[in-house]
């Protein structure tokens, strides 16, 4: 039934070549509108003594923030030279639960929602952007981190892994190895 519906559109728009290729099987009138994330990368900065991880985005179950916090606490137990900053609105039942569970963890900072200049300050304050999405094919934050020259840790969901061109600078985690809380 979806195939029949897709065939009847005069124009279809998507933000990825991958999605366009899938849709073209049903309708040749697909156009790609590329995400508009300006490239602001100037130069690679050296990582200091402490590796600063960060997450920015919605704090809802499909984003995997609970998995990230769990992984951070495990890593923190064996490596004290790391920190994690989380930027995002956690004023929902899931976010509040995660915040309550992890708000006392040392070197884990909760910024709340950030916009405009605060968003740039967030990216300036981290070395590695974590995108632990369990079911989000290519969050905009993956592009924002890449365009700022940040190392990325993301899942193997379609889209996110295509951004990573140099595996030595970033890391893809298969989602079947991640267990939400």
N, C-alpha and C positions, 0 to 999 in steps of 0.2 A: 504494500500500500504506500510506503514511503517513496518507493521508486516512481510510482505513478504521480505522486504529488510533485516530486522534484522535476519531472519531465515537463510539467506545465508552467514553470517559471520562465519569464523572458530574461530576467537577470538574476543571477545569484552572486553574492559577495561573501568572501571569506578573508581571513587574515594570514593564511598560510598556504604555501604551494602544495604541501602534503594534502590538506583538506580539499584544495581545488582539484587535485588529481583524482581523489576519491569521488568527488561530486561530478566530475566530467564523464564518469561512466554512465551517469543518468541524464546529464544535461550539459551540452557544450558551451552554454552561455554563462560560464563561471568567470568571475573577475577577482583578482587578488588585490586587496588593499593592505599594503604592508604596514605593520605597527610603526608608529612614528615615535621612536625613542632616539633623541639626539645623542650622538657620540660625543662624550665629554672626556674621554680618556686622553690624558696628556703624557704621563709617564708612569712606569711601574715604581711604586714606593717599596722600600725595604720593610720587611716584617720585623717588628721589634722583638723583644724578649718574650712578650706575651702574644699569642696568636688570638686575634679578635674576630670571633665568628658573629654573624648577624642574621636576623630574619626580619623581613618586613612584609606585611600583608594582613589579610583577614585571619582572624584566629577562630577558625571553624574546623570541624572534624576532617574534611577532605584535604586541608592544607598540611596536616601532619605535624603541627606544632607540638602536640603531646609526645610524638615519637622523637622529635628534635630535643625537647627538654629531657626526656629519659636518656637519650644518647649522651647529652652533655653531662648529666650527673654521673654517668658511668665513666666517661672520659675524664672528667674532673677528678675523680677518685684516684686516677693513676697519673694525671698530668696537671699540675697546678698552674702551668703556664698558659692557660687558656681562659677566655671570657666569652660570654654570649650576650648580645643585646637584641631584644625583641621589640620591634616597633609595629604596633597594630592595635586596633580597637578590641579589647577583650571584655567589653561590656555586654556579654551574652552568657547564657548558662554554661556553654562549653568553655568559653574563654575565662570566665570567673573560676571555674573548677580547676583549670590548668594553672591560672595565676595563684590561686590559693595553695595548690600543691607544691609549686616551685618558687614562690616569691621569696623564700628565705634562703635559697641556694646561693652560696657565695659566688661572686663574679657573674651572676645572671641578672641583668638589668632589664626592667620593663619600662619602656618609654610611653606606652599608649600610642594613640594615633598621631602620625606626623604628616605635615603637609609642606609644600613649597621649600622654603629655606631649611626647615627642620629636616626634611627628607634628604637634602644634600649633606647636611651635618651628619645624619645617620650613616650615609655611605662613606663619608670621610672618616668615620670612627671605626670602620671594620676593615678587616683584611680579606675575609672569606664570606661570601653570601651563601647561606643555606636555604635551599628551596626543597623542603622535605615532602612535597605534595604526594598524596596517595592517589588522587583522582582528578588532577587538574592538568590538562595536556601541555600547556605552556604558559605559565603565569607571566604577566608583564614584568614582574620583578627579575626574572631570569635575564630578560633583555636589558633592563636597567642596570643590573650588576655587570653584565658583559660590556655594556657601552661605557662603563666607568672603570673597566680594566680589573675588576675584582675576580679572584679565583671563585669558582662555583662548586658547590656540592648540590646535586640535584638527583632526581629519580630518573628512571629509564622511560618515563611516560613520553608518548609521542610529542615532539616539539622541543621539550626541554633539552633532550640529549643532542638534538641537531645543532644547538647553539655552541656546544663544546667541540672545538676544533683541535685543541691541543690537550690531550688527556693528561700530560704531565703538569698542567696548570690547574686542572679541575678534576672532579670525581663524579662518576655516575653510580648511584646505588640502585640495584635491582629492587623493585617494590615488593617482590615476593620474599625478600629477606627482612622486611620491616613489619613489625607487629605493633599496631596501635594499642594504647592502654586499655 
